[in-house]
Amino acid sequence: MAPDDFEYAARLMKERSGLVLTRDKGYLLENRLMPVVRQHKFKSFHELVAALRTGDAALQSSAVDAMMAKDTAFFRDWKPFVHFAKVVLPNITHARREKKLFRVLCAGVSTGQEAYSVAMTIRDAAQQFSGWRAEIIGVDLSPTAIAAASNAHYTQFDVQRGLPIKSLLRSFTKDDAGWQLNSDVRDMVKFQTWNLLTDIYPLGRFDVILCRNVMVYLDLQAKIDLLQKISRSLADDGVLYLGTQEPLTGVSAAFRPVNRDLGIYAVHRLDKVVLSSLAVPQKH
Ligand SMILES: C[S@@+](CC[C@H](N)C(=O)[O-])C[C@H]1O[C@@H](n2cnc3c(N)ncnc32)[C@H](O)[C@@H]1O
């Protein structure tokens, strides 16, 4: 790959998504963009970059979309979901007992499994939530991921990754091509295409934000900015879930760790007593 082509494509990715690509990631760039080369019948990666340079907005969006790492799974790393069910939901039912509304944002939701795992957890705690309104919003930069998330149709491979058999049988219907999520869970989540480099304030305020395995790809300044936006959009007693490999040390002072290993954080405005009530249960 010509160094000039790499520089241009890497700059485009960074400006549009925050993704940082060092020179040794040239192979990744080429691999991920090859489907775009083929789809548009370019003869080479160089031809694709030449077309991107003309400023073709649709082509640039497809290239950024194709470059995103979208790996995800139902109940990924499962322990944060145990914490959400056993600690956060009971806290919320107490703290929001007047309003009977709580809001969850899945930022960088990919193809939806994370948001639907939150929805199934809430649905399973339905007794606590009778008469409540739970709003779960999933956003992602990638229009193809958001389309798949809204479709809520998953392959056998997808449902075998992390989804307990009980949840599969209770929440999905089998068809020839895979598994369709049933409407009771599906209707609990709204998805939209959203770039986290822009402000998230228009999405409203949230009680819980999951932004897991997204920041790991961003450059430092993009991480700092995003965490600042997240802290402004979280309720004073809100909880943030990050990926387990995304420590906040040196990136943001706006959060206090509840459990670093599980990527669970509380906003700094929270007082110590409430913070201790978020402690991870000893037995999972
Ligand atoms: C590895 S997936 C993580 C999915 C899910 N949160 C999980 O942990 O399983 C990362 C997702 O972040 C999205 N993403 C990356 N940069 C983004 C940005 N600037 N704005 C919105 N979404 C972004 C990608 O499109 C991708 O779907």
The ligand as an SDF file (V2000), in Angstrom:
LIG
                    3D

 27 29  0  0  0  0  0  0  0  0999 V2000
  -16.4950   -3.6700   19.2840 C   0  0  0  0  0  0  0  0  0  0  0  0
  -18.0840   -2.9520   19.0490 S   0  0  0  0  0  0  0  0  0  0  0  0
  -18.7140   -3.0120   20.7080 C   0  0  0  0  0  0  0  0  0  0  0  0
  -20.1740   -3.3880   20.7470 C   0  0  0  0  0  0  0  0  0  0  0  0
  -20.7600   -3.5160   22.1550 C   0  0  0  0  0  0  0  0  0  0  0  0
  -20.6950   -2.2530   22.8610 N   0  0  0  0  0  0  0  0  0  0  0  0
  -20.0680   -4.6040   22.9430 C   0  0  0  0  0  0  0  0  0  0  0  0
  -19.2700   -4.2990   23.8380 O   0  0  0  0  0  0  0  0  0  0  0  0
  -20.2980   -5.7730   22.6670 O   0  0  0  0  0  0  0  0  0  0  0  0
  -17.6590   -1.2260   18.8530 C   0  0  0  0  0  0  0  0  0  0  0  0
  -18.7610   -0.4230   18.1870 C   0  0  0  0  0  0  0  0  0  0  0  0
  -18.4790    0.9730   18.3650 O   0  0  0  0  0  0  0  0  0  0  0  0
  -18.8870    1.6590   17.2080 C   0  0  0  0  0  0  0  0  0  0  0  0
  -18.1850    2.9510   17.1270 N   0  0  0  0  0  0  0  0  0  0  0  0
  -16.8820    3.1770   16.9510 C   0  0  0  0  0  0  0  0  0  0  0  0
  -16.6390    4.5010   16.8720 N   0  0  0  0  0  0  0  0  0  0  0  0
  -17.8340    5.1200   17.0220 C   0  0  0  0  0  0  0  0  0  0  0  0
  -18.2460    6.4830   17.0210 C   0  0  0  0  0  0  0  0  0  0  0  0
  -17.3800    7.4670   16.8510 N   0  0  0  0  0  0  0  0  0  0  0  0
  -19.5540    6.7550   17.1840 N   0  0  0  0  0  0  0  0  0  0  0  0
  -20.4600    5.7400   17.3580 C   0  0  0  0  0  0  0  0  0  0  0  0
  -20.1240    4.4390   17.3460 N   0  0  0  0  0  0  0  0  0  0  0  0
  -18.8230    4.1270   17.1800 C   0  0  0  0  0  0  0  0  0  0  0  0
  -18.5240    0.7120   16.0810 C   0  0  0  0  0  0  0  0  0  0  0  0
  -19.2580    0.9790   14.8940 O   0  0  0  0  0  0  0  0  0  0  0  0
  -18.8450   -0.6580   16.6870 C   0  0  0  0  0  0  0  0  0  0  0  0
  -20.1350   -1.0960   16.3350 O   0  0  0  0  0  0  0  0  0  0  0  0
  1  2  1  0
  2  3  1  0
  2 10  1  0
  3  4  1  0
  4  5  1  0
  5  6  1  0
  5  7  1  0
  7  8  2  0
  7  9  1  0
 10 11  1  0
 11 12  1  0
 11 26  1  0
 12 13  1  0
 13 14  1  0
 13 24  1  0
 14 15  1  0
 14 23  1  0
 15 16  2  0
 16 17  1  0
 17 18  1  0
 17 23  2  0
 18 19  1  0
 18 20  2  0
 20 21  1  0
 21 22  2  0
 22 23  1  0
 24 25  1  0
 24 26  1  0
 26 27  1  0
M  CHG  2   2   1   9  -1
M  END
$$$$
